[in-house]
Amino acid sequence: MIPAHFLTTNSAEDKSQVAVIPRGNQGTPCGEKALLMAPKVRLSSGHEMPVLGFGTYKLRGYHCSTAVHCAIETGFRHFDTAYYYENEKEVGEALRTQINMGNISRENIFLTTKLWNTHHDPRDVRRICQKQLELLGFSYIDLYLMHFPVGYKNVCDEILRPMSGDQIQTVEIDYLDTWRAMEDLVKLGMVRSIGLSNFNMEQIQRLIQCSSSKPVVNQVEIWPGFLQKDLVDYCRYNGIVVTAFSPLGQPNRENHCPVYFFSEGMKRLVKKYRRSAGQIVLRYLIDYGVVPIPKAANPLHIRENLNIFDFKLDDADTRLLRGIKPKSRIVKYEIVKDHMFYPFELLNENNEKPEVKEDRTEEPNFPNNFNEDEEENEDNDENKIN
């Protein structure tokens, strides 16, 4: 779990009062003023980050804006976006509206965004970060991550996946050079902390040995069945906080995958704790010592995802979840598997086997109060990066 000396209670300076934005039915969860605030973890940079975040991948336009509004009203203070998500403008506008309404202050928002692969050239880093600040409408970013260690050819800022036939055009820019340009952003006050996403242990170690600063965060895929224990332990040893994307394993009720989410064991936990499967998993991952960033658009599910700090799984149930059979990663991004900086092992990774549809005969019905996190029913396109 996250070491106790890294954890802080809810900051006393967060005295924001939540106002209700008139939007029809005031009986929705967003309209309630009783907030459950996530505790915070202290990063090696000295700044604090809530141990639960709000993910925005694939949220666009009106749906993105309303989801962020509801998340703020519910009590979320940690928001995760990226240049690749093409929603920084909507995220920033929603956050600034809440600030202008007096519901929250900028100092009490922890905002993460990411440097996309087409901007690995050190000459592009400051320029694109400035553009992202303008899109967000803020003077600084709390956490700026290198989204992936593999760089792409920069055709223009609007082309995020430069293709040549069916192949992405990559470049051999060393991520160390990109990192050094990111370090300058901290010195300039444009970002407060910098980190990584989708990096493996060897790449992180090389960066630590060859740079003047180490990353404060590594954001990777983690969910029950794919806990990446060695990577998490390595990061913890080096004082690097691990953020978990796809924390539920992208549950799909049609195919009943991943199996654990719809199992009889999970149904028993749902009944025992009177919580949704999603809430149980998020509670488990926080106790495991990572920072989940679930995504949801439904107000009920947004509130459910945050409402996990007033219960705790007992040791037996924690062992039950820890004993889930290991599975393969979901986001493999094999289209760049031949690149020198490709970070993943693809075959027999940790002796894991992918789930196949034949397993459906062994799967029970899903729980009645299943949490339809927005990760459900996403396509498993290996060309995507969270």
N, C-alpha and C positions, 0 to 999 in steps of 0.2 A: 504494500500500500504506500501512498505518498507519505514520506517521513513527517512526523508530527511537527518538527521544527520548521518545515517548509509551509505548513498550513497556518493561515491567519483567519480570524473570525471576520464577520462582515464589518467592513470598515466603518468606523464611527462617523466619518465625514459624509457618508452616503445618507443624507437626510431628505432625499427627494421624495415627494409625495406623488402618487400616481393619480392623474386625472383621467376621467372617462371621455374618450372621443365619441361623440354622438354618432351612432351607426345603426340605429334601429333597436334591436333586441338588447336591452341592457342586462338581461339575465345571463348573457354569455359569460364564460370564465374570464374573458378579458375585462369585464366590467367590475370584477371584484377587486377590492383594495388591499385585502390581506395578502402579503407577499411572502413567499419562501425564497430567501436569498441564498445563492450558492456560496459556500466558503471559498477562500482563495488560496492559491499556492504562490509562494514567493519564487520568482525566477532568479537565475544567477546574475542577471543584470540589476537586481534590486527591486524591480517592479513586480506588482502582484497581478495574477490572472485568476479569474473564477474557475473552479474545477469542473464546471459544466458550461458548454458553449452552445450557441445556436447556429447551426449550419445553414447555408443558403444555396448550396449547389443545386442547379436546375430551377431555382425560383426566379421568375422573371416578371417584369412589369408590375401590374396591379397586385398580382398574387404575392410578389416579393414584398412590396410596400406594406400591404395589410398584415402579412405574417410578421414582419419586423415590428410594426406598431404593436401588435398583440403581444409579441415576445417581451417588449419593453414593459408594457402594462402588467404583464404577468410576473415579471421580476428578473428576466434574463438581463445580464449586463455584459456578456461576452459574445461577440458576433464574429463569425468567420465568413469571409468572402474571398474573391480572387479576380484578377484581371481576366482569366480564362472563363469565369462564370458570366461575364458580361452583365453584371447586375450591381456594380459598385455605385453607380449613380442612384439607383433606387434605394439601396441600403443606406447610403449617406443621407439622402433626402428624408427618409423616414426617421433616422436617428436625430437629424437636426431639427425636424418638426417637433419631436418629443422634447428636445432641449429647449426650444423656443416656447413651448407650452409650460415649461417649468417642471416637467415630470422627472427630469434627470439632468445631471450636469455632464459636460464632456469628460471631466476628470473621473467620473464613475462608470464610464464606458470603456471596455477593453475591446479594441477593434483590430482584427487580424486580416491582412490581405496578402497577396502573393505575387512574386515576380514570375511572369510567364516565360516559357521556354524560348520564345522568339526574341527575348531581350537579354540573353546571356552575355552578349558583348559588353565588356565593362564600360564602353563609351555610351551605351544605351541605358544603363541602370538608373542614373540620376534623372535623366529626361523622362523615362517612363514612370518612375516613382512620382515625379512632380505631376504628371498627367493623372495618375491615380488619386493623388491628393486633391486635385481639382475636381475629379469625378465624385469623390466622396464628400468634398466640401469642408475638409478639415485641414488644420495646419500641421498635424503630425499623425502618424500611424503608430499604434501601440506595439504591434508585432508584424514584421515583414519577413515572409518565408520565401526561400527559393523553392519553387513548386516541384521541380524534378531535376535530377542531375544532368539530364541530356538536353543539350541546346538544339534549337531549330534555326534554320535560315530565316533571317528577317527580311521579308518582302515588303511589308508595311505593317503598321500597328493593327490594322483591321483583319489581316489574314493570320489566324491563330494556328492553322495547320497547313503549312506550305507543302503541297503535294506535287510529286512528279510521277504521273501514272498512279499506281496504287501504293507508292512509297512516300513517306514523309521525308522531306529534305532536312537532314540534320547537319550540324556543324561540330567541329572538334574543339570548341572552346572549353578550356579547363574550368571546371566549376570553382576551383580555387581563385582564379582571376575574377570570376563573377562575385564570389564571396568578398573579396577585398574591396570591390566597388560598393558592395552593400555595407561594409564597415564604415565607409565614408558617409553614408546616409545618417548613421548614428551621430557622427561628429558634427554633421550639418544640422542636426535637430529635426530632420524630416521623419525619422522613425526612432522609437525608443529602444526597441530590442529587435534582434534579427535571429532567424532560425532556418530550419530546413523542413522539407517534406519529401517523403518517398526515398530517403537515403538509407543505405545499409550501414552496418557497423564499420566495415573497412573504409568506406568513404568518409564517414564521420571522423574516424581516427586519423585519417590522412589530413583532413581539414584542421583538426585540433593541433596536429603536429606542425603544420605549415602555415598557421595563421596566428595573428596576434590576439584573437578572441575566439571563443567557442560558441556554438549555437546554444540558445536558451531552450529551444523546443525542437523536436522532430515530430512532424505530423505524418502518421502512417495508418494503414488499414489494420484495425484491431477489432475483433468481436469474439464472443465465445465460440470456440472451435478454431480460431486463428488468433491466438494471444501473443505470438511472437515474443515468448518469454526471454530468450537470449538477448534480443534487441532491447527490450524494456529494461532488463537487468543492467545491460551495458550503459544505457542512457542514464539510468538512476545512479550508477556508480560515478558517472562523469558529471552529475548535477544537471542533466538535460531532462526537461519535462517532456513526456510523450503525450501527444494529442491523438485521439482515436477517431478517424473518419470511418463511415459505414459501421457504427458501433453495434448495430443489431444484426449485421450480416445481410442486409438488404432482403428482408423477409418478403416472400411471395406466396400469398394464400392460395393461388391457383395451383402451383406446383408443390406447395407445402415444403418449401426450402427457405432457409436451412432447416434440417430435420429437428434440431434441438428446440427451435422456437415453437414448434407445433406438437411437441412430444407430450406423453402422459406425465412425465416428470415436471415439465413446465406447467401443465394444467394444475398439478397438485400445488405448486408454488403460488400460482395465481389465486387459488382458493384459500391457501393458508394465510397469505399476506394481504389478500383483498386488494391487490394491485395488478396492473396489466403486465403482460410479459415484457413489454418494452421498459416499464419502470423497474422491474426486477433486474433486467440486464444492465441498465444504466447504473443502478445502485451497485451491482456486482463489479462493474468495470471501474467505478470510482474507488471502491475498496481495493481493487487490484492495483491501483496506483496510476491510472491513466486519466486523461481529461477527455471525455466523450464530447462530440459536437453533433448530436442528432439534429435532423432536419424534419420540420413538420409545417404544414400550412393550415391545418384544421385547428381552431382555437382550443378545442378540448384536448387535443394531443399535445399542443404547445404547453398547456398547463400541466398535463400529466408528466411530461418529460422533466419539468422542473420540480415537481412535487415528489421528490425522492429522498429528502433529507430528514424526514421525521420517522424513518423506520430503518432497520438494519437486518441483513440476512444473518441467520445463525450459522455457526461453523459447519454444521452438517450440510446445510443447503449450499454453502459456499463450496464445499468439497464436491457436491453433486455437480455444480456448474463447472468446476475446474476439471472434472472428469469427462467432459464432453469429448467425443472422439475428434481428433484433429482433422481439419479439412484444408483444402487448398485456398489460396488467396483469391479474391474475386477480381480485383483490378490488377491485371498482369501486364497490360500494355505491350504485348509481344511485337507490335509493329516496329519497335525500335530495339528489339532484343539483340541485334548484332552490333549495336553501338558500344564503344569501349567503356562508357559510363552507365550502361544499363544496370540497374541496381538489384534485380530480382533473380532468384533461382527458380527455374520453371519446372524441372522434372524432379519428382520425388522430394519436393520441398518439405523438409522436416518429416519425411516419410508419410506425408499426408496424401490422401486420395481424394479426388474431386467427387462431389455429390453427383449422382446420376439419377435420371428419372425413374429407374427401376426401384429406387428406394421408396417410392411413393406407396408401395404396397405395405410398408412397415410403419407408415406415418399415421398417427391418430388425427382426429378432427382438431382444428385449432380452437383455442380458448374463446369463450363468448365475448370476453372483454379485451380481445386482442387490440393492441395499439397500432393503428394503421399509420405508422410513421411514413413520411413521404419517400423514404428509401424503398418502400414496398412498390413492386411493379416497375421499378426502373429496369431498363434493358441492361443486360450484362455485357455491353459492348466493350471489348478489350481495348479499344482505342481511346477510351475516356480516362481522364485522370481526375481524381477528386481533389 
